[in-house]
């Protein structure tokens, strides 16, 4: 027996799979509304016509020269408005000829005189299970394109820790290990890139208790430090006592030179199991002549904390003036 619904010309009630989907919306699909709805869109068939364009194209405003912003196409070509497009999934900058293309798991960067082309590949960002590398035909142009894209998105470039990449002939392979930026050079070696310069803009030491004059937070691992400290005495001649402090270490080698005040230049080296040689770098102060101490250290920390170069009065009341421009360089070692 077939149930009939009155007022529908005797048609049977629609089955569940015959219900309208998607549900009705305010905008009705059709040529007049500019809305299309469908479950599957297929772009195929032979290419014909003067432009040879085949694909899906998105324009910023009305379709025209210089307004193409994205395309999905099986091959390179030119759209009906004179805009050059790239195969695969690609995005374009409407001001100037800059394009980014995604194909075969790689992000490729291109530049052109204008959107009319031709586009020239400037670099490629390639990801794999073991490495993330940036290989470029023109490093500067590629990095400018990448920087422009990241600035627009307001996000930093992030590189996860990875196995060192293969050597890039005539270039470098950029990667991260141990949380530090590295690069594989054309000579087959890997090199560190990180360095931080800390500046003291002037400080008066007026206590026999050590005060930090240059410092930086560190994690467990090996670091190299280099300090240039310019100083002189305050109201009276005395001695300045310089030292280092920080978290626990398994290796610490500190070398320093004292220069100035008419004294002979001396080179001193200390090997110690922990930071904090009281009186290292002690020197008689002068109220009229500036002196300089140069210090280098290689330290392996077993815990996180703050590494510091400290200074104290040798005699209470004999102040030490640390000149502005004294610096500490911090370099992580992997």
C-alpha positions in Angstrom: 0.0 0.0 0.0 1.4 3.5 -0.9 0.7 6.4 1.3 -0.2 9.6 -0.6 0.1 13.2 0.6 -2.7 15.4 -0.4 -2.0 18.5 -2.4 1.1 17.1 -4.0 -0.5 15.6 -7.1 -0.5 12.1 -5.6 3.3 11.8 -5.1 4.5 9.5 -2.4 6.2 11.0 0.6 10.0 11.4 0.0 12.3 8.9 1.6 15.0 10.2 4.1 17.7 10.0 1.5 15.5 12.2 -0.8 15.4 15.1 1.6 16.9 18.4 0.5 20.6 18.7 1.5 22.1 21.1 2.4 19.2 22.8 4.2 17.7 25.9 2.6 19.7 29.1 3.2 19.0 32.8 2.9 21.0 32.9 -0.4 19.6 30.8 -3.1 22.1 29.2 -5.5 22.0 30.3 -9.0 23.6 32.5 -11.6 21.9 35.6 -10.3 23.1 35.1 -6.7 26.6 34.1 -7.5 26.4 31.1 -5.2 27.1 27.6 -6.2 26.6 24.5 -4.0 27.6 21.0 -4.7 29.2 17.9 -3.3 31.8 17.4 -6.0 33.4 19.8 -8.5 35.4 18.2 -11.3 37.7 20.3 -13.6 38.8 18.3 -16.5 38.9 18.0 -20.3 41.1 19.2 -23.1 42.5 22.7 -23.0 41.3 24.9 -25.9 41.2 28.6 -26.7 43.8 31.2 -27.1 44.8 31.4 -23.4 45.0 27.7 -22.7 43.7 28.3 -19.2 42.5 25.3 -17.2 41.9 25.2 -13.5 40.2 27.0 -10.6 41.0 30.7 -10.3 40.3 33.2 -7.4 40.4 36.9 -7.9 40.7 39.7 -5.4 38.0 41.9 -7.0 36.6 41.6 -10.5 38.6 39.2 -12.7 41.3 41.1 -14.5 45.0 41.8 -14.9 46.8 41.9 -11.6 43.8 40.7 -9.5 44.6 36.9 -9.4 45.2 35.8 -5.8 45.0 32.0 -6.0 44.9 29.2 -8.5 44.6 25.4 -8.6 45.8 24.2 -12.0 47.4 21.0 -13.6 50.1 23.0 -15.4 51.6 26.4 -15.8 49.7 28.8 -18.0 48.1 32.3 -18.5 44.5 33.1 -17.5 42.2 35.0 -19.9 43.2 38.3 -18.3 47.0 37.9 -18.8 47.9 36.7 -15.4 50.6 34.0 -15.3 49.8 31.1 -13.0 51.7 28.1 -11.7 50.8 24.4 -11.6 49.6 22.9 -8.3 48.1 25.1 -5.5 49.5 28.6 -5.7 48.9 32.0 -4.1 49.9 35.4 -5.5 50.6 38.9 -4.2 48.6 41.3 -6.3 51.1 44.1 -5.8 54.3 42.9 -7.5 55.2 39.5 -8.8 55.5 37.3 -5.8 54.0 33.8 -5.7 54.1 30.8 -3.3 53.4 27.3 -4.7 52.6 24.0 -2.9 53.5 20.9 -4.8 54.9 17.4 -3.9 55.2 18.3 -0.3 57.3 21.4 -0.9 56.7 25.1 -0.7 58.3 26.9 -3.6 58.9 30.7 -3.7 58.8 32.7 -7.0 59.3 36.2 -8.2 58.4 38.0 -11.4 58.4 41.5 -12.8 54.6 41.6 -12.5 51.6 39.2 -12.3 52.0 38.8 -16.1 55.1 36.8 -15.4 57.3 35.0 -16.1 57.8 33.5 -12.7 61.3 32.5 -11.6 61.8 30.1 -8.7 63.9 31.6 -6.0 63.8 28.9 -3.3 62.2 25.9 -1.8 61.1 25.0 1.7 61.2 21.2 2.0 60.1 19.1 4.9 60.8 15.5 5.7 60.7 13.2 8.7 64.3 13.9 9.5 65.0 17.5 8.5 63.7 20.8 7.5 65.9 22.7 5.1 65.9 25.9 3.1 67.7 25.6 -0.2 67.7 28.6 -2.4 68.9 29.7 -5.8 69.0 33.2 -4.4 69.2 33.3 -0.6 68.4 37.0 -0.2 65.4 37.0 -2.5 64.0 33.8 -0.9 64.4 35.0 2.6 62.8 38.3 1.7 59.8 36.5 0.3 59.6 34.2 3.3 60.0 37.2 5.7 57.3 39.1 3.9 54.9 36.1 4.2 55.6 35.5 7.9 55.3 39.2 8.6 51.9 39.3 7.0 50.8 36.3 9.1 52.5 37.8 12.2 54.2 34.5 13.1 57.9 33.6 13.6 59.7 31.1 11.5 60.0 27.9 13.6 62.4 25.1 13.0 62.0 21.9 15.1 65.1 19.9 16.3 66.2 17.7 13.4 69.0 15.5 12.2 71.6 17.6 10.3 70.6 17.8 6.6 72.8 16.8 3.7 75.3 19.3 2.5 73.7 21.8 0.1 76.2 22.3 -2.8 77.1 26.0 -3.0 74.9 26.9 -0.1 73.9 26.0 3.5 71.3 23.8 5.1 69.6 25.5 8.0 68.3 23.4 10.9 68.0 23.2 14.7 69.4 20.9 17.2 69.3 21.1 21.0 67.1 24.1 20.6 69.8 26.1 18.9 70.1 27.3 15.3 72.7 25.6 13.2 73.7 25.2 9.5 75.4 22.6 7.4 78.0 24.3 5.3 79.2 23.5 1.8 82.5 22.2 3.4 80.6 19.3 5.0 80.8 20.7 8.5 78.1 21.8 10.9 78.3 25.3 12.5 76.6 27.1 15.4 75.0 30.5 14.7 73.7 31.7 18.1 75.3 34.6 20.0 73.9 37.1 22.6 75.7 40.3 23.5 74.8 41.7 26.9 75.8 45.4 27.6 76.4 47.1 30.9 75.5 50.8 30.6 77.4 51.9 33.6 77.4 50.8 37.3 79.0 51.7 40.6 80.1 48.9 42.9 80.0 50.1 46.5 79.9 46.9 48.5 82.3 44.1 49.5 79.6 41.7 48.6 79.8 40.5 44.9 77.3 42.3 42.6 76.3 41.1 39.2 77.6 43.4 36.4 76.9 41.2 33.4 74.6 38.2 33.4 72.4 35.9 31.2 70.1 32.9 31.9 71.4 29.5 30.9 70.1 25.9 30.6 72.0 22.7 31.2 74.6 22.4 28.5 77.9 23.9 27.3 78.4 27.6 26.7 81.3 29.9 25.8 81.5 33.3 27.4 83.6 36.3 26.5 83.6 39.6 28.5 85.2 43.0 28.1 85.1 45.0 31.3 86.3 48.6 31.5 86.6 50.0 35.0 88.4 52.5 37.3 88.5 53.4 40.9 86.1 55.8 42.7 87.1 58.2 45.4 90.1 56.2 46.6 92.6 53.7 45.3 91.8 50.1 46.1 91.2 46.8 44.4 88.3 45.4 42.3 87.5 41.8 42.8 86.0 40.1 39.8 84.5 36.6 39.8 81.9 34.4 38.1 78.8 32.7 39.5 76.1 30.4 38.2 74.4 27.0 38.6 76.2 23.7 39.1 78.8 22.8 36.5 80.8 19.7 35.4 83.4 21.7 33.5 84.6 25.3 34.0 87.7 26.9 32.4 88.2 30.6 32.9 91.0 32.7 31.4 91.5 36.5 31.8 93.9 39.3 31.1 94.3 42.6 33.1 95.4 45.6 31.2 96.1 49.2 32.3 97.3 51.2 35.3 100.9 50.7 34.2 100.9 47.0 35.3 102.3 44.3 33.1 99.7 42.3 31.1 99.2 39.0 32.7 97.3 35.9 31.4 95.7 33.8 34.0 93.8 30.5 33.6 91.7 28.7 36.2 90.2 25.2 36.0 87.5 24.6 38.6 84.7 22.3 39.3 82.4 25.1 40.3 82.0 28.8 39.4 83.1 31.5 41.8 86.8 32.1 42.1 86.9 34.8 44.8 89.4 37.5 43.8 90.0 36.3 40.3 91.0 39.3 38.2 91.9 41.4 41.3 93.7 44.6 40.4 94.8 47.8 42.0 92.5 50.5 41.0 93.3 54.0 39.7 91.0 57.0 40.0 92.6 58.6 36.9 93.3 55.7 34.5 90.7 53.3 33.1 91.6 49.7 33.0 90.3 46.7 31.1 89.8 43.1 31.9 89.2 40.6 29.1 87.7 37.2 30.2 86.9 34.0 28.3 85.3 31.0 29.8 84.0 27.6 28.6 81.4 26.1 31.0 79.3 23.0 31.0 76.3 23.5 33.3 74.4 20.6 34.8 71.4 22.7 35.8 69.6 25.8 34.6 70.2 29.2 36.3 71.9 32.5 35.7 75.5 32.9 34.7 77.0 36.2 36.0 80.3 38.1 36.1 80.4 39.8 39.4 82.5 42.6 41.0 83.1 43.6 44.6 85.1 46.2 46.5 88.4 44.8 47.9 88.2 47.3 50.7 85.0 48.8 52.0 84.6 52.3 50.7 86.9 51.9 47.7 84.3 51.9 45.0 84.7 50.4 41.6 83.2 52.2 38.6 82.1 49.9 35.7 82.1 51.9 32.5 79.2 51.9 30.1 79.9 49.7 27.1 81.3 46.8 29.0 80.0 43.6 27.3 79.4 39.9 27.8 79.0 37.6 24.8 77.1 34.3 25.3 77.5 31.5 22.8 75.8 28.1 23.2 77.9 25.2 22.1 76.4 21.9 20.7 
